[in-house]
Structures are given as C-alpha cells and as structure tokens.
C-alpha cells in the first residue's frame, strides 16, 4: 500500500522541494521557460505539497485572484508518483483549502491532455483552447458548494 499525504506546504522549509518538482516536470519534461514557471507569484500563493511514502512527489499552488475566485496553478507530479491519483488528491486538497476561505469559485488553466482529470472533479470547460508556455491549455471553472 502506498502512503500518500497532501497538505499545505511550509513555504520556507519546503520551497526547495516544490521548486525541484516543478523544474523536473515543467522545465525538463515539458520545456517551459523557468521565468514563466517561477513568475514571482509563489510567495503570495498558498503552496501544496504531496508525498508518497515520505518522498515529495507533487505540488500545486493556489492564487487568490479576488474575494470570489481562486486559481489553482502549477499542478505537477513527478513520474515516480504518477498512477496513484496524486494529481486528483492535490486538486481535492486545493479545493478544500479554497472552500475553507469561503471563496465560491475556482479556475484552472488546464493542459489540454489532462482536462479529463478536472472534468472528473466537476470543472467545466470555458472558451477556446489557447497556448500558454507553448502548451495547449483550456480554461476550466468550478463553483464550490458553500
């Protein structure tokens, strides 16, 4: 049995682990420019981190756009952590954190190939497919039950 834990990260203690995960997934695997990934929004965002059997394997951040909308960004799971539902667990934890702040709506810019994960979680597609960091994305939105 695999032990998966997803929680709000301690920015100062765990940002190097978050940075390593994102570098591996976005920059090395997907060819994203580091300046696009690390865009200056991390310190003001709420970071999540996932571990599998005690090893950090996934992350995402929550950015509060206003008092009604939060955006989940930078969802990344290392190859060693894939296939265990960790991306879904990170998204569920992010939505729980957002709901606890009474924010009624969540938006994501989902990479097109993973939009099915977001649909499983109740997100609806909005608008046309667009490119972000050279990767096809779609805006998806979900109302949270308050």
C-alpha positions as CSV (number, residue, x, y, z in Angstrom):
1,X,0.0,0.0,0.0
2,X,1.3,3.4,-0.9
3,X,1.1,6.2,1.7
4,X,0.0,9.5,0.0
5,X,-0.2,12.7,2.0
6,X,-1.2,16.0,0.6
7,X,-1.0,19.2,2.7
8,X,-0.4,22.9,2.7
9,X,3.4,23.3,2.5
10,X,5.6,25.3,4.7
11,X,6.9,27.9,2.3
12,X,10.3,28.4,3.9
13,X,11.1,24.8,4.7
14,X,9.7,23.2,1.6
15,X,10.0,25.6,-1.3
16,X,13.2,23.9,-2.5
17,X,11.3,20.6,-2.8
18,X,8.4,22.4,-4.7
19,X,11.0,24.1,-6.9
20,X,12.7,20.8,-7.7
21,X,9.4,19.1,-8.6
22,X,8.3,22.0,-10.9
23,X,11.7,22.2,-12.5
24,X,11.6,18.5,-13.3
25,X,8.1,18.4,-14.7
26,X,7.7,21.8,-16.4
27,X,11.2,22.8,-17.4
28,X,12.9,19.4,-18.1
29,X,9.9,17.3,-19.3
30,X,7.8,20.0,-21.0
31,X,10.4,22.6,-22.0
32,X,8.8,25.5,-20.1
33,X,11.0,28.6,-19.7
34,X,12.0,28.9,-16.0
35,X,10.9,32.6,-16.0
36,X,7.4,31.6,-17.0
37,X,7.2,28.9,-14.3
38,X,8.7,31.0,-11.5
39,X,6.8,34.2,-12.2
40,X,7.1,36.0,-8.9
41,X,3.7,34.8,-7.7
42,X,4.9,32.0,-5.4
43,X,5.5,33.9,-2.2
44,X,1.9,35.3,-2.3
45,X,0.3,32.0,-3.2
46,X,-0.6,29.1,-1.0
47,X,1.6,26.1,-1.8
48,X,0.5,22.4,-1.6
49,X,2.9,19.5,-1.4
50,X,2.3,15.8,-1.8
51,X,4.4,12.9,-0.6
52,X,4.4,9.3,-1.5
53,X,5.9,7.0,1.2
54,X,7.6,10.0,2.7
55,X,9.1,11.3,-0.6
56,X,8.0,14.6,-2.1
57,X,6.4,13.8,-5.5
58,X,3.8,16.5,-6.3
59,X,2.8,20.1,-5.8
60,X,0.4,22.9,-6.8
61,X,-0.2,26.4,-5.8
62,X,-3.4,28.4,-5.1
63,X,-3.5,32.0,-6.0
64,X,-6.4,34.2,-4.8
65,X,-7.5,36.4,-7.6
66,X,-10.1,38.3,-5.6
67,X,-12.6,37.6,-2.8
68,X,-14.7,35.4,-5.1
69,X,-12.2,33.5,-7.3
70,X,-9.1,31.4,-6.7
71,X,-6.9,29.9,-9.3
72,X,-5.1,26.5,-8.9
73,X,-1.8,26.6,-10.8
74,X,1.4,24.7,-11.3
75,X,-0.1,21.2,-10.7
76,X,2.9,18.9,-11.1
77,X,3.5,15.2,-10.2
78,X,6.9,13.5,-10.7
79,X,6.9,10.4,-12.8
80,X,7.6,8.2,-9.7
81,X,4.3,9.5,-8.3
82,X,2.1,9.1,-11.3
83,X,-0.6,6.4,-11.4
84,X,-1.6,6.8,-7.7
85,X,-4.2,9.5,-8.1
86,X,-1.9,12.1,-6.6
87,X,-2.9,14.9,-9.0
88,X,-6.5,14.4,-8.1
89,X,-5.7,14.4,-4.4
90,X,-3.8,17.6,-4.8
91,X,-6.7,19.2,-6.6
92,X,-9.2,18.0,-3.9
93,X,-7.0,19.4,-1.1
94,X,-6.6,22.7,-3.0
95,X,-10.4,23.0,-3.4
96,X,-10.9,22.2,0.3
97,X,-8.4,24.9,1.3
98,X,-10.2,27.4,-1.1
99,X,-13.6,26.4,0.3
100,X,-12.4,26.9,3.9
101,X,-11.7,30.6,2.9
102,X,-15.3,31.0,1.6
103,X,-14.1,31.6,-2.0
104,X,-17.0,30.4,-4.2
105,X,-15.3,29.8,-7.5
106,X,-12.1,28.0,-8.7
107,X,-10.5,28.4,-12.1
108,X,-7.7,26.5,-13.7
109,X,-5.8,26.8,-17.0
110,X,-5.6,23.0,-17.6
111,X,-3.2,21.5,-20.0
112,X,-5.4,20.0,-22.7
113,X,-4.2,16.5,-22.2
114,X,-5.2,16.5,-18.5
115,X,-8.6,18.3,-18.8
116,X,-10.3,14.9,-18.1
117,X,-9.0,15.0,-14.5
118,X,-10.5,18.4,-14.0
119,X,-13.8,17.3,-15.5
120,X,-13.9,14.3,-13.1
121,X,-13.7,16.9,-10.3
122,X,-16.6,19.0,-11.7
123,X,-14.8,21.6,-13.7
124,X,-16.4,22.9,-16.9
125,X,-14.6,24.0,-20.0
126,X,-14.8,27.6,-20.9
127,X,-13.8,29.2,-24.1
128,X,-11.3,28.1,-26.8
129,X,-8.1,26.2,-26.4
130,X,-5.1,28.5,-26.1
131,X,-1.3,28.3,-25.9
132,X,0.5,29.1,-22.6
133,X,4.2,28.5,-22.3
134,X,4.0,26.7,-25.7
135,X,1.5,24.1,-24.4
136,X,-2.2,23.8,-25.3
137,X,-4.5,24.7,-22.4
138,X,-8.2,25.3,-21.7
139,X,-9.8,27.4,-19.1
140,X,-11.9,25.4,-16.7
141,X,-14.1,26.7,-13.9
142,X,-16.0,25.2,-10.9
143,X,-18.4,26.7,-8.4
144,X,-17.7,25.4,-4.9
145,X,-20.6,24.4,-2.7
146,X,-20.6,26.7,0.3
